[in-house]
Amino acid sequence: MEKVNSKYKVLFVCLGNICRSPAAQGIFEHIISEEGVQDCFEVDSAGTYSGHRGEMPDRRMRNAAMYRGYALTHRARPVSGLDFLDFDLIVAMDDQNYEDLMHLAPSVEATHKIKRMASYLTTHKISYIPDPYYMGAEGFSLVLDLLEEACRNLYTAIVRARF
Ligand code: 4NP
């Protein structure tokens, strides 16, 4: 892959940037820290909806994540056009996020950076990461199960392709 000497930049995207994508960011950051390769990556998250701009992750997601050892400190921000230039990979949590990103992408080349998070799932048979916002505690736990598997497989896929 190109740009071998620069950081590999991954952006996780959901709707509000307060539940799924900051959790994915926290889990992925945890993996690269455990692997000792945090200097090789830049990781961020954003939302297609700007209404939660500046907010911490949803308290329910922060608590569920903390229970598994992930401290989520991201502040919500909307996706911008510059993100399509800046990041190498843009990972959508569900089909609506994917479609919204495809419409926002400034070029055909930029659309090739957009992937579905669920495409990195192996044992879970589900094609999207469900929105836990209106779910109970089981919803947040399920989302974390899915994100943990997808992040691990995504990490492996990047390392195989790039390093
Ligand atoms: P997220 O969850 O996209 O995983 O951050 C949501 C957060 C907020 C809203 C919807 C989904 N909302 O409608 O405000």
Backbone and ligand atoms as CSV (ligand in chain L), in Angstrom:
chain,resi,resn,atom,element,x,y,z
A,1,MET,N,N,0.848,-1.195,0.000
A,1,MET,CA,C,0.000,0.000,0.000
A,1,MET,C,C,0.883,1.244,0.000
A,2,GLU,N,N,0.324,2.328,-0.476
A,2,GLU,CA,C,1.075,3.573,-0.529
A,2,GLU,C,C,1.224,4.178,0.872
A,3,LYS,N,N,2.035,5.197,0.982
A,3,LYS,CA,C,2.238,5.945,2.217
A,3,LYS,C,C,2.661,5.042,3.381
A,4,VAL,N,N,3.586,4.113,3.107
A,4,VAL,CA,C,3.968,3.130,4.112
A,4,VAL,C,C,4.618,3.769,5.327
A,5,ASN,N,N,5.289,4.917,5.122
A,5,ASN,CA,C,5.979,5.541,6.253
A,5,ASN,C,C,5.113,6.510,7.047
A,6,SER,N,N,3.875,6.708,6.615
A,6,SER,CA,C,3.011,7.617,7.360
A,6,SER,C,C,1.999,6.801,8.156
A,7,LYS,N,N,1.305,7.486,9.044
A,7,LYS,CA,C,0.313,6.790,9.873
A,7,LYS,C,C,-0.865,6.322,9.021
A,8,TYR,N,N,-1.432,5.207,9.419
A,8,TYR,CA,C,-2.653,4.742,8.758
A,8,TYR,C,C,-3.827,5.333,9.527
A,9,LYS,N,N,-4.686,6.054,8.806
A,9,LYS,CA,C,-5.731,6.841,9.469
A,9,LYS,C,C,-7.104,6.209,9.273
A,10,VAL,N,N,-7.734,5.881,10.394
A,10,VAL,CA,C,-9.035,5.207,10.375
A,10,VAL,C,C,-10.076,6.103,11.042
A,11,LEU,N,N,-11.205,6.298,10.355
A,11,LEU,CA,C,-12.307,7.085,10.911
A,11,LEU,C,C,-13.544,6.190,11.033
A,12,PHE,N,N,-14.078,6.069,12.240
A,12,PHE,CA,C,-15.313,5.310,12.458
A,12,PHE,C,C,-16.493,6.285,12.447
A,13,VAL,N,N,-17.556,5.897,11.750
A,13,VAL,CA,C,-18.692,6.818,11.584
A,13,VAL,C,C,-20.020,6.128,11.916
A,14,CYS,N,N,-20.836,6.825,12.743
A,14,CYS,CA,C,-22.220,6.395,12.978
A,14,CYS,C,C,-23.112,7.622,12.818
A,15,LEU,N,N,-24.320,7.573,13.347
A,15,LEU,CA,C,-25.236,8.704,13.196
A,15,LEU,C,C,-24.876,9.851,14.154
A,16,GLY,N,N,-24.939,9.581,15.450
A,16,GLY,CA,C,-24.789,10.653,16.430
A,16,GLY,C,C,-23.373,10.884,16.922
A,17,ASN,N,N,-22.479,9.916,16.683
A,17,ASN,CA,C,-21.098,9.943,17.202
A,17,ASN,C,C,-21.068,10.001,18.736
A,18,ILE,N,N,-22.094,9.390,19.357
A,18,ILE,CA,C,-22.071,9.318,20.827
A,18,ILE,C,C,-22.213,7.877,21.340
A,19,CYS,N,N,-22.501,6.914,20.464
A,19,CYS,CA,C,-22.620,5.515,20.928
A,19,CYS,C,C,-21.645,4.594,20.176
A,20,ARG,N,N,-22.008,4.223,18.932
A,20,ARG,CA,C,-21.251,3.171,18.249
A,20,ARG,C,C,-19.852,3.598,17.821
A,21,SER,N,N,-19.739,4.745,17.121
A,21,SER,CA,C,-18.412,5.075,16.571
A,21,SER,C,C,-17.384,5.462,17.636
A,22,PRO,N,N,-17.767,6.190,18.716
A,22,PRO,CA,C,-16.737,6.419,19.740
A,22,PRO,C,C,-16.347,5.132,20.462
A,23,ALA,N,N,-17.300,4.183,20.563
A,23,ALA,CA,C,-16.954,2.882,21.157
A,23,ALA,C,C,-15.976,2.129,20.256
A,24,ALA,N,N,-16.251,2.141,18.938
A,24,ALA,CA,C,-15.331,1.490,17.992
A,24,ALA,C,C,-13.946,2.132,18.075
A,25,GLN,N,N,-13.922,3.453,18.163
A,25,GLN,CA,C,-12.635,4.172,18.287
A,25,GLN,C,C,-11.895,3.715,19.544
A,26,GLY,N,N,-12.608,3.657,20.683
A,26,GLY,CA,C,-11.973,3.266,21.945
A,26,GLY,C,C,-11.450,1.836,21.902
A,27,ILE,N,N,-12.224,0.940,21.296
A,27,ILE,CA,C,-11.803,-0.464,21.209
A,27,ILE,C,C,-10.588,-0.593,20.283
A,28,PHE,N,N,-10.645,0.103,19.130
A,28,PHE,CA,C,-9.521,0.012,18.185
A,28,PHE,C,C,-8.261,0.612,18.803
A,29,GLU,N,N,-8.406,1.720,19.514
A,29,GLU,CA,C,-7.248,2.329,20.185
A,29,GLU,C,C,-6.672,1.383,21.241
A,30,HIS,N,N,-7.558,0.664,21.918
A,30,HIS,CA,C,-7.114,-0.304,22.927
A,30,HIS,C,C,-6.289,-1.413,22.259
A,31,ILE,N,N,-6.744,-1.894,21.113
A,31,ILE,CA,C,-6.037,-2.969,20.406
A,31,ILE,C,C,-4.650,-2.499,19.954
A,32,ILE,N,N,-4.578,-1.318,19.344
A,32,ILE,CA,C,-3.263,-0.881,18.833
A,32,ILE,C,C,-2.310,-0.538,19.979
A,33,SER,N,N,-2.888,-0.126,21.108
A,33,SER,CA,C,-2.044,0.133,22.279
A,33,SER,C,C,-1.494,-1.185,22.829
A,34,GLU,N,N,-2.377,-2.186,22.941
A,34,GLU,CA,C,-1.956,-3.527,23.395
A,34,GLU,C,C,-0.869,-4.097,22.489
A,35,GLU,N,N,-1.002,-3.845,21.182
A,35,GLU,CA,C,-0.053,-4.382,20.199
A,35,GLU,C,C,1.208,-3.526,20.098
A,36,GLY,N,N,1.202,-2.378,20.786
A,36,GLY,CA,C,2.387,-1.507,20.788
A,36,GLY,C,C,2.603,-0.766,19.483
A,37,VAL,N,N,1.524,-0.570,18.700
A,37,VAL,CA,C,1.672,0.074,17.390
A,37,VAL,C,C,0.841,1.358,17.292
A,38,GLN,N,N,0.592,1.982,18.445
A,38,GLN,CA,C,-0.266,3.177,18.409
A,38,GLN,C,C,0.352,4.296,17.582
A,39,ASP,N,N,1.696,4.314,17.465
A,39,ASP,CA,C,2.340,5.367,16.677
A,39,ASP,C,C,2.133,5.178,15.178
A,40,CYS,N,N,1.694,3.996,14.779
A,40,CYS,CA,C,1.499,3.714,13.348
A,40,CYS,C,C,0.100,4.099,12.873
A,41,PHE,N,N,-0.769,4.481,13.810
A,41,PHE,CA,C,-2.170,4.741,13.456
A,41,PHE,C,C,-2.624,6.101,13.965
A,42,GLU,N,N,-3.618,6.639,13.265
A,42,GLU,CA,C,-4.415,7.743,13.810
A,42,GLU,C,C,-5.863,7.269,13.751
A,43,VAL,N,N,-6.564,7.402,14.849
A,43,VAL,CA,C,-7.931,6.873,14.948
A,43,VAL,C,C,-8.847,7.998,15.422
A,44,ASP,N,N,-10.008,8.113,14.790
A,44,ASP,CA,C,-10.960,9.153,15.169
A,44,ASP,C,C,-12.361,8.617,14.874
A,45,SER,N,N,-13.382,9.370,15.293
A,45,SER,CA,C,-14.754,9.004,14.958
A,45,SER,C,C,-15.556,10.274,14.716
A,46,ALA,N,N,-16.677,10.105,14.021
A,46,ALA,CA,C,-17.514,11.247,13.651
A,46,ALA,C,C,-18.928,10.753,13.382
A,47,GLY,N,N,-19.863,11.716,13.294
A,47,GLY,CA,C,-21.258,11.368,13.040
A,47,GLY,C,C,-21.776,12.022,11.771
A,48,THR,N,N,-22.762,11.387,11.137
A,48,THR,CA,C,-23.393,12.002,9.966
A,48,THR,C,C,-24.401,13.066,10.398
A,49,TYR,N,N,-24.809,13.022,11.664
A,49,TYR,CA,C,-25.738,14.008,12.242
A,49,TYR,C,C,-24.937,14.876,13.215
A,50,SER,N,N,-25.118,16.205,13.128
A,50,SER,CA,C,-24.262,17.115,13.904
A,50,SER,C,C,-24.860,17.534,15.247
A,51,GLY,N,N,-26.076,17.045,15.579
A,51,GLY,CA,C,-26.794,17.538,16.754
A,51,GLY,C,C,-26.136,17.260,18.094
A,52,HIS,N,N,-25.190,16.333,18.144
A,52,HIS,CA,C,-24.520,16.026,19.421
A,52,HIS,C,C,-23.104,16.592,19.478
A,53,ARG,N,N,-22.799,17.501,18.578
A,53,ARG,CA,C,-21.457,18.087,18.483
A,53,ARG,C,C,-20.941,18.510,19.875
A,54,GLY,N,N,-19.725,18.119,20.185
A,54,GLY,CA,C,-19.087,18.530,21.434
A,54,GLY,C,C,-19.414,17.664,22.639
A,55,GLU,N,N,-20.390,16.758,22.482
A,55,GLU,CA,C,-20.798,15.942,23.634
A,55,GLU,C,C,-19.866,14.755,23.851
A,56,MET,N,N,-19.771,14.346,25.117
A,56,MET,CA,C,-19.103,13.089,25.462
A,56,MET,C,C,-19.974,11.937,24.936
A,57,PRO,N,N,-19.419,10.726,24.808
A,57,PRO,CA,C,-20.263,9.581,24.467
A,57,PRO,C,C,-21.404,9.417,25.475
A,58,ASP,N,N,-22.510,8.867,24.981
A,58,ASP,CA,C,-23.685,8.586,25.805
A,58,ASP,C,C,-23.259,7.849,27.096
A,59,ARG,N,N,-23.820,8.288,28.228
A,59,ARG,CA,C,-23.412,7.723,29.519
A,59,ARG,C,C,-23.576,6.198,29.558
A,60,ARG,N,N,-24.652,5.681,28.909
A,60,ARG,CA,C,-24.870,4.227,28.921
A,60,ARG,C,C,-23.743,3.505,28.184
A,61,MET,N,N,-23.295,4.101,27.066
A,61,MET,CA,C,-22.193,3.480,26.325
A,61,MET,C,C,-20.882,3.627,27.097
A,62,ARG,N,N,-20.686,4.788,27.722
A,62,ARG,CA,C,-19.453,4.965,28.516
A,62,ARG,C,C,-19.386,3.932,29.635
A,63,ASN,N,N,-20.523,3.709,30.306
A,63,ASN,CA,C,-20.533,2.754,31.416
A,63,ASN,C,C,-20.314,1.329,30.929
A,64,ALA,N,N,-20.995,0.966,29.836
A,64,ALA,CA,C,-20.855,-0.394,29.298
A,64,ALA,C,C,-19.416,-0.633,28.822
A,65,ALA,N,N,-18.833,0.389,28.209
A,65,ALA,CA,C,-17.461,0.265,27.708
A,65,ALA,C,C,-16.474,0.204,28.874
A,66,MET,N,N,-16.687,1.046,29.885
A,66,MET,CA,C,-15.785,1.068,31.047
A,66,MET,C,C,-15.769,-0.287,31.745
A,67,TYR,N,N,-16.936,-0.946,31.777
A,67,TYR,CA,C,-17.053,-2.268,32.399
A,67,TYR,C,C,-16.117,-3.267,31.713
A,68,ARG,N,N,-15.827,-3.024,30.415
A,68,ARG,CA,C,-14.915,-3.913,29.666
A,68,ARG,C,C,-13.497,-3.337,29.578
A,69,GLY,N,N,-13.276,-2.205,30.252
A,69,GLY,CA,C,-11.914,-1.660,30.287
A,69,GLY,C,C,-11.605,-0.600,29.261
A,70,TYR,N,N,-12.640,-0.038,28.619
A,70,TYR,CA,C,-12.420,1.017,27.627
A,70,TYR,C,C,-12.932,2.339,28.178
A,71,ALA,N,N,-12.049,3.323,28.322
A,71,ALA,CA,C,-12.446,4.658,28.765
A,71,ALA,C,C,-12.703,5.511,27.518
A,72,LEU,N,N,-13.944,5.904,27.305
A,72,LEU,CA,C,-14.292,6.665,26.093
A,72,LEU,C,C,-14.283,8.161,26.402
A,73,THR,N,N,-13.405,8.901,25.740
A,73,THR,CA,C,-13.232,10.325,26.038
A,73,THR,C,C,-13.477,11.220,24.814
A,74,HIS,N,N,-13.875,10.616,23.705
A,74,HIS,CA,C,-14.068,11.377,22.471
A,74,HIS,C,C,-15.168,12.441,22.637
A,75,ARG,N,N,-15.028,13.540,21.937
A,75,ARG,CA,C,-16.087,14.552,21.856
A,75,ARG,C,C,-16.708,14.489,20.465
A,76,ALA,N,N,-18.028,14.420,20.414
A,76,ALA,CA,C,-18.719,14.208,19.134
A,76,ALA,C,C,-18.438,15.346,18.148
A,77,ARG,N,N,-18.329,14.955,16.883
A,77,ARG,CA,C,-18.156,15.935,15.803
A,77,ARG,C,C,-18.784,15.377,14.532
A,78,PRO,N,N,-19.248,16.250,13.647
A,78,PRO,CA,C,-19.791,15.756,12.383
A,78,PRO,C,C,-18.689,15.402,11.388
A,79,VAL,N,N,-19.011,14.506,10.470
A,79,VAL,CA,C,-18.094,14.194,9.366
A,79,VAL,C,C,-17.931,15.451,8.509
A,80,SER,N,N,-16.721,15.659,7.984
A,80,SER,CA,C,-16.515,16.799,7.074
A,80,SER,C,C,-15.956,16.298,5.751
A,81,GLY,N,N,-16.050,17.142,4.755
A,81,GLY,CA,C,-15.509,16.788,3.445
A,81,GLY,C,C,-14.017,16.504,3.499
A,82,LEU,N,N,-13.313,17.207,4.386
A,82,LEU,CA,C,-11.860,17.011,4.513
A,82,LEU,C,C,-11.518,15.610,4.995
A,83,ASP,N,N,-12.445,14.999,5.761
A,83,ASP,CA,C,-12.182,13.649,6.274
A,83,ASP,C,C,-11.905,12.663,5.138
A,84,PHE,N,N,-12.533,12.893,3.990
A,84,PHE,CA,C,-12.359,11.963,2.863
A,84,PHE,C,C,-10.963,12.079,2.255
A,85,LEU,N,N,-10.314,13.227,2.459
A,85,LEU,CA,C,-8.937,13.392,1.997
A,85,LEU,C,C,-7.967,12.899,3.059
A,86,ASP,N,N,-8.323,13.184,4.317
A,86,ASP,CA,C,-7.409,12.968,5.431
A,86,ASP,C,C,-7.262,11.493,5.805
A,87,PHE,N,N,-8.374,10.749,5.789
A,87,PHE,CA,C,-8.353,9.375,6.291
A,87,PHE,C,C,-8.145,8.362,5.167
A,88,ASP,N,N,-7.499,7.254,5.527
A,88,ASP,CA,C,-7.285,6.155,4.583
A,88,ASP,C,C,-8.494,5.251,4.503
A,89,LEU,N,N,-9.198,5.120,5.643
A,89,LEU,CA,C,-10.320,4.190,5.730
A,89,LEU,C,C,-11.430,4.836,6.553
A,90,ILE,N,N,-12.658,4.767,6.046
A,90,ILE,CA,C,-13.809,5.357,6.727
A,90,ILE,C,C,-14.823,4.232,6.917
A,91,VAL,N,N,-15.128,3.911,8.176
A,91,VAL,CA,C,-15.887,2.692,8.472
A,91,VAL,C,C,-17.278,3.044,8.996
A,92,ALA,N,N,-18.288,2.666,8.230
A,92,ALA,CA,C,-19.685,2.988,8.550
A,92,ALA,C,C,-20.302,1.887,9.403
A,93,MET,N,N,-21.087,2.296,10.393
A,93,MET,CA,C,-21.684,1.313,11.299
A,93,MET,C,C,-22.913,0.625,10.709
A,94,ASP,N,N,-23.710,1.347,9.922
A,94,ASP,CA,C,-24.900,0.696,9.351
A,94,ASP,C,C,-25.117,1.163,7.913
A,95,ASP,N,N,-26.160,0.643,7.281
A,95,ASP,CA,C,-26.387,0.934,5.857
A,95,ASP,C,C,-26.700,2.404,5.608
A,96,GLN,N,N,-27.445,3.022,6.543
A,96,GLN,CA,C,-27.766,4.443,6.367
A,96,GLN,C,C,-26.502,5.295,6.454
A,97,ASN,N,N,-25.639,4.976,7.443
A,97,ASN,CA,C,-24.357,5.700,7.548
A,97,ASN,C,C,-23.568,5.533,6.243
A,98,TYR,N,N,-23.565,4.303,5.712
A,98,TYR,CA,C,-22.822,3.998,4.485
A,98,TYR,C,C,-23.353,4.837,3.319
A,99,GLU,N,N,-24.686,4.857,3.177
A,99,GLU,CA,C,-25.288,5.628,2.074
A,99,GLU,C,C,-25.012,7.120,2.244
A,100,ASP,N,N,-25.136,7.621,3.465
A,100,ASP,CA,C,-24.883,9.045,3.718
A,100,ASP,C,C,-23.437,9.401,3.376
A,101,LEU,N,N,-22.507,8.529,3.764
A,101,LEU,CA,C,-21.091,8.778,3.463
A,101,LEU,C,C,-20.840,8.741,1.956
A,102,MET,N,N,-21.488,7.804,1.265
A,102,MET,CA,C,-21.309,7.708,-0.190
A,102,MET,C,C,-21.772,8.998,-0.868
A,103,HIS,N,N,-22.838,9.608,-0.337
A,103,HIS,CA,C,-23.332,10.869,-0.906
A,103,HIS,C,C,-22.422,12.047,-0.569
A,104,LEU,N,N,-21.816,11.999,0.627
A,104,LEU,CA,C,-20.931,13.092,1.047
A,104,LEU,C,C,-19.565,13.030,0.359
A,105,ALA,N,N,-19.161,11.848,-0.090
A,105,ALA,CA,C,-17.809,11.666,-0.652
A,105,ALA,C,C,-17.595,12.610,-1.837
A,106,PRO,N,N,-16.467,13.339,-1.850
A,106,PRO,CA,C,-16.250,14.342,-2.895
A,106,PRO,C,C,-15.773,13.771,-4.223
A,107,SER,N,N,-15.422,12.486,-4.270
A,107,SER,CA,C,-14.906,11.908,-5.518
A,107,SER,C,C,-15.152,10.404,-5.516
A,108,VAL,N,N,-15.037,9.813,-6.673
A,108,VAL,CA,C,-15.168,8.353,-6.782
A,108,VAL,C,C,-14.064,7.675,-5.973
A,109,GLU,N,N,-12.868,8.239,-6.045
A,109,GLU,CA,C,-11.733,7.677,-5.295
A,109,GLU,C,C,-12.066,7.646,-3.796
A,110,ALA,N,N,-12.710,8.719,-3.322
A,110,ALA,CA,C,-13.051,8.802,-1.899
A,110,ALA,C,C,-14.066,7.728,-1.501
A,111,THR,N,N,-14.968,7.376,-2.413
A,111,THR,CA,C,-15.974,6.348,-2.066
A,111,THR,C,C,-15.299,4.998,-1.804
A,112,HIS,N,N,-14.131,4.786,-2.414
A,112,HIS,CA,C,-13.436,3.502,-2.221
A,112,HIS,C,C,-12.879,3.353,-0.809
A,113,LYS,N,N,-12.808,4.463,-0.062
A,113,LYS,CA,C,-12.317,4.401,1.323
A,113,LYS,C,C,-13.405,3.966,2.299
A,114,ILE,N,N,-14.658,3.947,1.858
A,114,ILE,CA,C,-15.792,3.699,2.758
A,114,ILE,C,C,-16.093,2.202,2.821
A,115,LYS,N,N,-16.085,1.660,4.025
A,115,LYS,CA,C,-16.384,0.228,4.235
A,115,LYS,C,C,-17.463,0.096,5.309
A,116,ARG,N,N,-18.087,-1.069,5.341
A,116,ARG,CA,C,-19.071,-1.368,6.383
A,116,ARG,C,C,-18.393,-2.099,7.541
A,117,MET,N,N,-18.639,-1.646,8.764
A,117,MET,CA,C,-18.043,-2.296,9.935
A,117,MET,C,C,-18.406,-3.776,9.980
A,118,ALA,N,N,-19.650,-4.107,9.625
A,118,ALA,CA,C,-20.092,-5.500,9.728
A,118,ALA,C,C,-19.369,-6.409,8.733
A,119,SER,N,N,-18.705,-5.821,7.725
A,119,SER,CA,C,-17.977,-6.668,6.775
A,119,SER,C,C,-16.756,-7.304,7.436
A,120,TYR,N,N,-16.394,-6.830,8.630
A,120,TYR,CA,C,-15.262,-7.411,9.377
A,120,TYR,C,C,-15.724,-8.413,10.427
A,121,LEU,N,N,-17.023,-8.704,10.466
A,121,LEU,CA,C,-17.524,-9.713,11.404
A,121,LEU,C,C,-17.351,-11.095,10.797
A,122,THR,N,N,-17.040,-12.060,11.647
A,122,THR,CA,C,-16.905,-13.436,11.171
A,122,THR,C,C,-17.902,-14.359,11.887
A,123,THR,N,N,-17.928,-14.323,13.205
A,123,THR,CA,C,-18.815,-15.261,13.913
A,123,THR,C,C,-20.248,-14.723,14.032
A,124,HIS,N,N,-20.408,-13.404,14.102
A,124,HIS,CA,C,-21.748,-12.824,14.216
A,124,HIS,C,C,-22.352,-12.665,12.826
A,125,LYS,N,N,-23.547,-13.209,12.650
A,125,LYS,CA,C,-24.197,-13.138,11.333
A,125,LYS,C,C,-25.181,-11.969,11.318
A,126,ILE,N,N,-24.659,-10.781,11.148
A,126,ILE,CA,C,-25.490,-9.575,11.085
A,126,ILE,C,C,-24.780,-8.599,10.153
A,127,SER,N,N,-25.544,-7.890,9.314
A,127,SER,CA,C,-24.920,-7.097,8.250
A,127,SER,C,C,-24.716,-5.636,8.632
A,128,TYR,N,N,-25.027,-5.262,9.890
A,128,TYR,CA,C,-24.848,-3.880,10.328
A,128,TYR,C,C,-24.660,-3.851,11.838
A,129,ILE,N,N,-24.124,-2.740,12.341
A,129,ILE,CA,C,-24.008,-2.560,13.800
A,129,ILE,C,C,-25.259,-1.799,14.241
A,130,PRO,N,N,-26.151,-2.429,14.996
A,130,PRO,CA,C,-27.431,-1.782,15.314
A,130,PRO,C,C,-27.263,-0.570,16.220
A,131,ASP,N,N,-28.179,0.376,16.040
A,131,ASP,CA,C,-28.176,1.599,16.844
A,131,ASP,C,C,-28.733,1.255,18.235
A,132,PRO,N,N,-27.922,1.405,19.293
A,132,PRO,CA,C,-28.386,1.004,20.622
A,132,PRO,C,C,-29.146,2.111,21.354
A,133,TYR,N,N,-29.292,3.284,20.709
A,133,TYR,CA,C,-29.766,4.478,21.408
A,133,TYR,C,C,-31.114,4.250,22.101
A,134,TYR,N,N,-32.006,3.510,21.437
A,134,TYR,CA,C,-33.329,3.273,22.021
A,134,TYR,C,C,-33.459,1.858,22.581
A,135,MET,N,N,-32.339,1.226,22.828
A,135,MET,CA,C,-32.345,-0.143,23.379
A,135,MET,C,C,-31.992,-0.107,24.864
A,136,GLY,N,N,-32.158,-1.259,25.517
A,136,GLY,CA,C,-31.750,-1.390,26.906
A,136,GLY,C,C,-30.276,-1.767,26.993
A,137,ALA,N,N,-29.873,-2.181,28.189
A,137,ALA,CA,C,-28.466,-2.501,28.440
A,137,ALA,C,C,-27.967,-3.613,27.513
A,138,GLU,N,N,-28.865,-4.572,27.147
A,138,GLU,CA,C,-28.439,-5.684,26.268
A,138,GLU,C,C,-27.999,-5.151,24.917
A,139,GLY,N,N,-28.641,-4.057,24.459
A,139,GLY,CA,C,-28.275,-3.468,23.172
A,139,GLY,C,C,-26.853,-2.945,23.186
A,140,PHE,N,N,-26.484,-2.288,24.269
A,140,PHE,CA,C,-25.123,-1.748,24.368
A,140,PHE,C,C,-24.103,-2.881,24.468
A,141,SER,N,N,-24.484,-3.925,25.183
A,141,SER,CA,C,-23.587,-5.076,25.323
A,141,SER,C,C,-23.399,-5.784,23.976
A,142,LEU,N,N,-24.502,-5.953,23.239
A,142,LEU,CA,C,-24.413,-6.578,21.912
A,142,LEU,C,C,-23.513,-5.744,20.997
A,143,VAL,N,N,-23.719,-4.437,20.997
A,143,VAL,CA,C,-22.910,-3.564,20.142
A,143,VAL,C,C,-21.428,-3.710,20.486
A,144,LEU,N,N,-21.106,-3.768,21.764
A,144,LEU,CA,C,-19.699,-3.926,22.150
A,144,LEU,C,C,-19.154,-5.283,21.721
A,145,ASP,N,N,-19.970,-6.337,21.819
A,145,ASP,CA,C,-19.537,-7.665,21.321
A,145,ASP,C,C,-19.190,-7.576,19.834
A,146,LEU,N,N,-20.077,-6.948,19.067
A,146,LEU,CA,C,-19.866,-6.836,17.618
A,146,LEU,C,C,-18.630,-5.993,17.314
A,147,LEU,N,N,-18.503,-4.882,18.017
A,147,LEU,CA,C,-17.380,-3.978,17.744
A,147,LEU,C,C,-16.040,-4.606,18.133
A,148,GLU,N,N,-16.032,-5.382,19.217
A,148,GLU,CA,C,-14.778,-6.031,19.616
A,148,GLU,C,C,-14.311,-7.003,18.538
A,149,GLU,N,N,-15.234,-7.787,17.995
A,149,GLU,CA,C,-14.845,-8.739,16.948
A,149,GLU,C,C,-14.437,-8.007,15.670
A,150,ALA,N,N,-15.247,-7.030,15.271
A,150,ALA,CA,C,-14.964,-6.313,14.018
A,150,ALA,C,C,-13.639,-5.544,14.117
A,151,CYS,N,N,-13.381,-4.915,15.258
A,151,CYS,CA,C,-12.131,-4.147,15.409
A,151,CYS,C,C,-10.918,-5.065,15.349
A,152,ARG,N,N,-11.005,-6.210,15.984
A,152,ARG,CA,C,-9.870,-7.150,15.962
A,152,ARG,C,C,-9.612,-7.613,14.521
A,153,ASN,N,N,-10.672,-7.958,13.798
A,153,ASN,CA,C,-10.504,-8.425,12.422
A,153,ASN,C,C,-10.056,-7.295,11.494
A,154,LEU,N,N,-10.564,-6.092,11.745
A,154,LEU,CA,C,-10.127,-4.937,10.961
A,154,LEU,C,C,-8.637,-4.693,11.188
A,155,TYR,N,N,-8.213,-4.752,12.439
A,155,TYR,CA,C,-6.795,-4.553,12.754
A,155,TYR,C,C,-5.937,-5.583,12.000
A,156,THR,N,N,-6.344,-6.834,12.053
A,156,THR,CA,C,-5.592,-7.904,11.375
A,156,THR,C,C,-5.549,-7.650,9.865
A,157,ALA,N,N,-6.678,-7.223,9.306
A,157,ALA,CA,C,-6.741,-6.978,7.861
A,157,ALA,C,C,-5.797,-5.836,7.466
A,158,ILE,N,N,-5.757,-4.782,8.267
A,158,ILE,CA,C,-4.880,-3.644,7.948
A,158,ILE,C,C,-3.423,-4.068,8.032
A,159,VAL,N,N,-3.089,-4.788,9.100
A,159,VAL,CA,C,-1.685,-5.205,9.292
A,159,VAL,C,C,-1.247,-6.113,8.147
A,160,ARG,N,N,-2.118,-7.038,7.745
A,160,ARG,CA,C,-1.762,-7.953,6.639
A,160,ARG,C,C,-1.554,-7.198,5.337
A,161,ALA,N,N,-2.393,-6.183,5.109
A,161,ALA,CA,C,-2.345,-5.466,3.832
A,161,ALA,C,C,-1.204,-4.465,3.782
A,162,ARG,N,N,-0.782,-3.968,4.933
A,162,ARG,CA,C,0.088,-2.793,4.945
A,162,ARG,C,C,1.470,-3.026,5.500
A,163,PHE,N,N,1.588,-3.935,6.479
A,163,PHE,CA,C,2.889,-4.030,7.152
A,163,PHE,C,C,3.623,-5.340,6.834
L,1,4NP,P1,P,-24.968,6.503,17.480
L,1,4NP,O1,O,-26.374,6.468,18.267
L,1,4NP,O2,O,-25.288,6.819,16.039
L,1,4NP,O3,O,-24.429,5.120,17.656
L,1,4NP,O4,O,-24.156,7.592,18.153
L,1,4NP,C1,C,-27.305,7.505,18.205
L,1,4NP,C2,C,-27.130,8.624,18.977
L,1,4NP,C3,C,-28.085,9.642,18.936
L,1,4NP,C4,C,-29.181,9.535,18.104
L,1,4NP,C5,C,-29.347,8.409,17.334
L,1,4NP,C6,C,-28.394,7.402,17.373
L,1,4NP,N1,N,-30.167,10.560,18.068
L,1,4NP,O5,O,-31.146,10.389,17.363
L,1,4NP,O6,O,-29.989,11.589,18.722
